[in-house]
Amino acid sequence: MQVICDRINRVYSSGLEESVQKFLESLGKLNRGYLTGLEEKVLSVLESEIRV
């Protein structure tokens, strides 16, 4: 679960669009230690776009 939080923190910034910020915030509030396939894909796209 810490790995997911670390990934979210690397991507999150105040310069992101509000919808992206809300998505990342909702991922951070999940009470499970894994991402679904779709959540993983979206987070990976964000990481590649932001060049993390």
Distance bins in CASP14 RR format, pairs under 12 A and 6 or more apart:
PFRMAT RR
TARGET T0000
AUTHOR 0000-0000-0000
RMODE 2
METHOD distances of the structure
MODEL  1
1 7 0 0 0 0 0 1 0 0 0 0 0
1 8 0 0 0 0 0 1 0 0 0 0 0
1 27 0 0 0 0 0 1 0 0 0 0 0
1 28 0 0 0 0 1 0 0 0 0 0 0
1 29 0 0 0 0 0 1 0 0 0 0 0
1 30 0 0 0 0 1 0 0 0 0 0 0
1 31 0 0 0 0 1 0 0 0 0 0 0
1 32 1 0 0 1 0 0 0 0 0 0 0
1 33 1 0 1 0 0 0 0 0 0 0 0
1 34 0 0 0 0 1 0 0 0 0 0 0
1 35 0 0 0 0 0 1 0 0 0 0 0
2 8 0 0 0 0 0 1 0 0 0 0 0
2 9 0 0 0 0 0 1 0 0 0 0 0
2 28 0 0 0 0 0 1 0 0 0 0 0
2 33 0 0 0 0 1 0 0 0 0 0 0
3 9 0 0 0 0 0 1 0 0 0 0 0
3 10 0 0 0 0 0 1 0 0 0 0 0
3 33 0 0 0 0 1 0 0 0 0 0 0
3 34 0 0 0 0 1 0 0 0 0 0 0
3 35 0 0 0 0 1 0 0 0 0 0 0
3 40 0 0 0 0 0 1 0 0 0 0 0
3 43 0 0 0 0 0 1 0 0 0 0 0
4 10 0 0 0 0 0 1 0 0 0 0 0
4 11 0 0 0 0 0 1 0 0 0 0 0
4 24 0 0 0 0 0 1 0 0 0 0 0
4 27 1 0 0 1 0 0 0 0 0 0 0
4 28 1 0 0 1 0 0 0 0 0 0 0
4 29 0 0 0 0 0 1 0 0 0 0 0
4 30 1 0 0 1 0 0 0 0 0 0 0
4 31 0 0 0 0 0 1 0 0 0 0 0
4 32 0 0 0 0 1 0 0 0 0 0 0
4 33 1 0 0 1 0 0 0 0 0 0 0
4 34 1 0 0 1 0 0 0 0 0 0 0
4 35 1 0 0 1 0 0 0 0 0 0 0
4 36 0 0 0 0 0 1 0 0 0 0 0
4 39 0 0 0 0 1 0 0 0 0 0 0
4 40 0 0 0 0 1 0 0 0 0 0 0
4 43 0 0 0 0 1 0 0 0 0 0 0
4 47 0 0 0 0 0 1 0 0 0 0 0
5 11 0 0 0 0 0 1 0 0 0 0 0
5 12 0 0 0 0 0 1 0 0 0 0 0
5 24 0 0 0 0 0 1 0 0 0 0 0
5 25 0 0 0 0 0 1 0 0 0 0 0
5 27 0 0 0 0 1 0 0 0 0 0 0
5 28 1 0 0 1 0 0 0 0 0 0 0
5 29 0 0 0 0 0 1 0 0 0 0 0
5 30 0 0 0 0 1 0 0 0 0 0 0
5 33 0 0 0 0 1 0 0 0 0 0 0
5 35 0 0 0 0 0 1 0 0 0 0 0
5 43 0 0 0 0 0 1 0 0 0 0 0
6 12 0 0 0 0 0 1 0 0 0 0 0
6 28 0 0 0 0 0 1 0 0 0 0 0
6 43 0 0 0 0 0 1 0 0 0 0 0
6 47 0 0 0 0 0 1 0 0 0 0 0
6 52 0 0 0 0 0 1 0 0 0 0 0
7 24 0 0 0 0 1 0 0 0 0 0 0
7 27 0 0 0 0 1 0 0 0 0 0 0
7 28 0 0 0 0 1 0 0 0 0 0 0
7 35 0 0 0 0 1 0 0 0 0 0 0
7 39 0 0 0 0 0 1 0 0 0 0 0
7 40 0 0 0 0 1 0 0 0 0 0 0
7 42 0 0 0 0 0 1 0 0 0 0 0
7 43 1 0 0 1 0 0 0 0 0 0 0
7 44 0 0 0 0 1 0 0 0 0 0 0
7 46 0 0 0 0 1 0 0 0 0 0 0
7 47 1 0 0 1 0 0 0 0 0 0 0
7 50 0 0 0 0 0 1 0 0 0 0 0
7 52 1 0 0 1 0 0 0 0 0 0 0
8 16 0 0 0 0 0 1 0 0 0 0 0
8 20 0 0 0 0 0 1 0 0 0 0 0
8 21 0 0 0 0 0 1 0 0 0 0 0
8 23 0 0 0 0 1 0 0 0 0 0 0
8 24 1 0 1 0 0 0 0 0 0 0 0
8 25 0 0 0 0 1 0 0 0 0 0 0
8 26 0 0 0 0 0 1 0 0 0 0 0
8 27 1 0 1 0 0 0 0 0 0 0 0
8 28 1 0 1 0 0 0 0 0 0 0 0
8 29 0 0 0 0 0 1 0 0 0 0 0
8 30 0 0 0 0 0 1 0 0 0 0 0
8 35 0 0 0 0 0 1 0 0 0 0 0
8 39 0 0 0 0 0 1 0 0 0 0 0
8 42 0 0 0 0 0 1 0 0 0 0 0
8 43 1 0 0 1 0 0 0 0 0 0 0
8 46 0 0 0 0 1 0 0 0 0 0 0
8 47 0 0 0 0 1 0 0 0 0 0 0
8 50 0 0 0 0 0 1 0 0 0 0 0
8 52 0 0 0 0 0 1 0 0 0 0 0
9 24 0 0 0 0 1 0 0 0 0 0 0
9 25 0 0 0 0 0 1 0 0 0 0 0
9 27 0 0 0 0 0 1 0 0 0 0 0
9 28 0 0 0 0 1 0 0 0 0 0 0
9 43 0 0 0 0 0 1 0 0 0 0 0
9 47 0 0 0 0 0 1 0 0 0 0 0
9 50 0 0 0 0 0 1 0 0 0 0 0
9 52 0 0 0 0 1 0 0 0 0 0 0
10 24 0 0 0 0 0 1 0 0 0 0 0
10 43 0 0 0 0 0 1 0 0 0 0 0
10 46 0 0 0 0 1 0 0 0 0 0 0
10 47 1 0 0 1 0 0 0 0 0 0 0
10 50 0 0 0 0 1 0 0 0 0 0 0
10 51 0 0 0 0 0 1 0 0 0 0 0
10 52 1 0 1 0 0 0 0 0 0 0 0
11 20 0 0 0 0 1 0 0 0 0 0 0
11 21 0 0 0 0 1 0 0 0 0 0 0
11 23 0 0 0 0 0 1 0 0 0 0 0
11 24 1 0 0 1 0 0 0 0 0 0 0
11 25 0 0 0 0 0 1 0 0 0 0 0
11 27 0 0 0 0 1 0 0 0 0 0 0
11 28 0 0 0 0 0 1 0 0 0 0 0
11 42 0 0 0 0 0 1 0 0 0 0 0
11 43 1 0 0 1 0 0 0 0 0 0 0
11 44 0 0 0 0 0 1 0 0 0 0 0
11 45 0 0 0 0 0 1 0 0 0 0 0
11 46 1 0 1 0 0 0 0 0 0 0 0
11 47 1 0 1 0 0 0 0 0 0 0 0
11 48 0 0 0 0 0 1 0 0 0 0 0
11 49 0 0 0 0 1 0 0 0 0 0 0
11 50 1 0 1 0 0 0 0 0 0 0 0
11 51 0 0 0 0 0 1 0 0 0 0 0
11 52 1 0 1 0 0 0 0 0 0 0 0
12 20 0 0 0 0 1 0 0 0 0 0 0
12 21 1 0 0 1 0 0 0 0 0 0 0
12 22 0 0 0 0 0 1 0 0 0 0 0
12 23 0 0 0 0 0 1 0 0 0 0 0
12 24 1 0 1 0 0 0 0 0 0 0 0
12 25 0 0 0 0 1 0 0 0 0 0 0
12 26 0 0 0 0 0 1 0 0 0 0 0
12 27 0 0 0 0 1 0 0 0 0 0 0
12 28 0 0 0 0 1 0 0 0 0 0 0
12 43 0 0 0 0 0 1 0 0 0 0 0
12 46 0 0 0 0 1 0 0 0 0 0 0
12 47 0 0 0 0 0 1 0 0 0 0 0
12 50 0 0 0 0 1 0 0 0 0 0 0
12 52 0 0 0 0 0 1 0 0 0 0 0
13 20 0 0 0 0 1 0 0 0 0 0 0
13 21 0 0 0 0 1 0 0 0 0 0 0
13 24 0 0 0 0 1 0 0 0 0 0 0
13 46 0 0 0 0 0 1 0 0 0 0 0
13 49 0 0 0 0 0 1 0 0 0 0 0
13 50 1 0 0 1 0 0 0 0 0 0 0
13 52 0 0 0 0 0 1 0 0 0 0 0
14 20 0 0 0 0 0 1 0 0 0 0 0
14 21 1 0 0 1 0 0 0 0 0 0 0
14 24 0 0 0 0 0 1 0 0 0 0 0
15 21 0 0 0 0 1 0 0 0 0 0 0
15 24 0 0 0 0 0 1 0 0 0 0 0
15 50 0 0 0 0 0 1 0 0 0 0 0
16 22 0 0 0 0 1 0 0 0 0 0 0
16 23 0 0 0 0 1 0 0 0 0 0 0
16 24 1 0 0 1 0 0 0 0 0 0 0
16 25 0 0 0 0 0 1 0 0 0 0 0
16 46 0 0 0 0 1 0 0 0 0 0 0
16 49 0 0 0 0 1 0 0 0 0 0 0
16 50 0 0 0 0 1 0 0 0 0 0 0
17 23 0 0 0 0 1 0 0 0 0 0 0
17 24 0 0 0 0 0 1 0 0 0 0 0
17 46 0 0 0 0 0 1 0 0 0 0 0
17 49 0 0 0 0 0 1 0 0 0 0 0
17 50 0 0 0 0 0 1 0 0 0 0 0
18 24 0 0 0 0 0 1 0 0 0 0 0
18 25 0 0 0 0 0 1 0 0 0 0 0
19 25 0 0 0 0 0 1 0 0 0 0 0
19 26 0 0 0 0 0 1 0 0 0 0 0
19 42 0 0 0 0 0 1 0 0 0 0 0
19 46 0 0 0 0 0 1 0 0 0 0 0
20 26 0 0 0 0 0 1 0 0 0 0 0
20 27 0 0 0 0 0 1 0 0 0 0 0
20 42 0 0 0 0 1 0 0 0 0 0 0
20 43 0 0 0 0 0 1 0 0 0 0 0
20 45 0 0 0 0 0 1 0 0 0 0 0
20 46 1 0 0 1 0 0 0 0 0 0 0
20 47 0 0 0 0 0 1 0 0 0 0 0
20 49 0 0 0 0 1 0 0 0 0 0 0
20 50 0 0 0 0 1 0 0 0 0 0 0
21 27 0 0 0 0 0 1 0 0 0 0 0
21 28 0 0 0 0 0 1 0 0 0 0 0
21 46 0 0 0 0 0 1 0 0 0 0 0
22 28 0 0 0 0 0 1 0 0 0 0 0
22 29 0 0 0 0 0 1 0 0 0 0 0
23 29 0 0 0 0 0 1 0 0 0 0 0
23 30 0 0 0 0 0 1 0 0 0 0 0
23 35 0 0 0 0 0 1 0 0 0 0 0
23 38 0 0 0 0 0 1 0 0 0 0 0
23 39 0 0 0 0 1 0 0 0 0 0 0
23 42 1 0 0 1 0 0 0 0 0 0 0
23 43 0 0 0 0 1 0 0 0 0 0 0
23 45 0 0 0 0 0 1 0 0 0 0 0
23 46 0 0 0 0 1 0 0 0 0 0 0
24 30 0 0 0 0 0 1 0 0 0 0 0
24 35 0 0 0 0 0 1 0 0 0 0 0
24 39 0 0 0 0 0 1 0 0 0 0 0
24 42 0 0 0 0 1 0 0 0 0 0 0
24 43 0 0 0 0 1 0 0 0 0 0 0
24 46 1 0 0 1 0 0 0 0 0 0 0
24 47 0 0 0 0 0 1 0 0 0 0 0
24 50 0 0 0 0 0 1 0 0 0 0 0
26 35 0 0 0 0 0 1 0 0 0 0 0
26 39 0 0 0 0 1 0 0 0 0 0 0
26 42 0 0 0 0 0 1 0 0 0 0 0
26 43 0 0 0 0 0 1 0 0 0 0 0
27 33 0 0 0 0 0 1 0 0 0 0 0
27 34 0 0 0 0 0 1 0 0 0 0 0
27 35 1 0 0 1 0 0 0 0 0 0 0
27 36 0 0 0 0 0 1 0 0 0 0 0
27 38 0 0 0 0 0 1 0 0 0 0 0
27 39 1 0 0 1 0 0 0 0 0 0 0
27 40 0 0 0 0 0 1 0 0 0 0 0
27 42 0 0 0 0 1 0 0 0 0 0 0
27 43 1 0 0 1 0 0 0 0 0 0 0
27 46 0 0 0 0 0 1 0 0 0 0 0
28 35 0 0 0 0 0 1 0 0 0 0 0
28 39 0 0 0 0 0 1 0 0 0 0 0
28 43 0 0 0 0 0 1 0 0 0 0 0
30 36 0 0 0 0 1 0 0 0 0 0 0
30 39 0 0 0 0 1 0 0 0 0 0 0
30 43 0 0 0 0 0 1 0 0 0 0 0
32 39 0 0 0 0 0 1 0 0 0 0 0
33 39 0 0 0 0 0 1 0 0 0 0 0
33 40 0 0 0 0 0 1 0 0 0 0 0
34 40 0 0 0 0 1 0 0 0 0 0 0
34 43 0 0 0 0 0 1 0 0 0 0 0
35 41 0 0 0 0 1 0 0 0 0 0 0
35 42 0 0 0 0 1 0 0 0 0 0 0
35 43 1 0 0 1 0 0 0 0 0 0 0
35 44 0 0 0 0 1 0 0 0 0 0 0
36 42 0 0 0 0 1 0 0 0 0 0 0
36 43 0 0 0 0 0 1 0 0 0 0 0
37 43 0 0 0 0 1 0 0 0 0 0 0
37 44 0 0 0 0 1 0 0 0 0 0 0
38 44 0 0 0 0 0 1 0 0 0 0 0
38 45 0 0 0 0 0 1 0 0 0 0 0
39 45 0 0 0 0 0 1 0 0 0 0 0
39 46 0 0 0 0 0 1 0 0 0 0 0
40 46 0 0 0 0 0 1 0 0 0 0 0
40 47 0 0 0 0 0 1 0 0 0 0 0
41 47 0 0 0 0 0 1 0 0 0 0 0
41 48 0 0 0 0 0 1 0 0 0 0 0
42 48 0 0 0 0 0 1 0 0 0 0 0
42 49 0 0 0 0 0 1 0 0 0 0 0
43 49 0 0 0 0 0 1 0 0 0 0 0
43 50 0 0 0 0 0 1 0 0 0 0 0
43 52 0 0 0 0 1 0 0 0 0 0 0
44 50 0 0 0 0 0 1 0 0 0 0 0
44 52 0 0 0 0 1 0 0 0 0 0 0
45 51 0 0 0 0 0 1 0 0 0 0 0
45 52 0 0 0 0 0 1 0 0 0 0 0
46 52 0 0 0 0 1 0 0 0 0 0 0
END
